[in-house]
Amino acid sequence: MKKTIITLIVVVGIAVLVAGGLAIKKYHDIVTPDNILAGLLKEYEITFGDAGVKVLDEYNENAFMDPSTVYRFSLEGGDISGTVLDPEKMPYSTNLDIESVIGSKNELLRKADVEWRIPFDAENGIMSIHRHSYGTATRGSSDLYVIYDPDESLYYAVWIG
């Protein structure tokens, strides 16, 4: 009887460990930079058709009052024509707000010895969109800027909040 109880405890313990390991693996498969950025874009109603988001690089600034993340990414494997992130539809922006954001984030990237920068063309403007989300019960206000670099066919997302 004792042997049966010990065997049952060992079997249940192994089953719990296996189930926990599978749950952790599933969590890590879901919580990837690609999925996080795709969810963020959708939260701000930034559409990208049936393409997949592929994060090439990211940089996090965990400042207490002004946390931010900068993503360098591409859209792959789908049609984005007519969507918000279609380069043919993205507006050129020359406003000072986005120039200031890019300048400050590029300075953070430089200080952190990150090799890449967000492209900016002050003379001709840059292809960009800006979304502002007002505060919610779970989070304060936040901004999301998406910049397209036609020279590299890459996107940059700057999330502040």
PyMOL commands that set and color helices and strands:
alter all, ss='L'
color gray80, all
select helices_A, chain A and resi 2-30+33-43+96-111
alter helices_A, ss='H'
color red, helices_A
select strands_A, chain A and resi 52-61+68-76+92-93+126-133+142-149+154-160
alter strands_A, ss='S'
color yellow, strands_A
deselect
rebuild
show_as cartoon
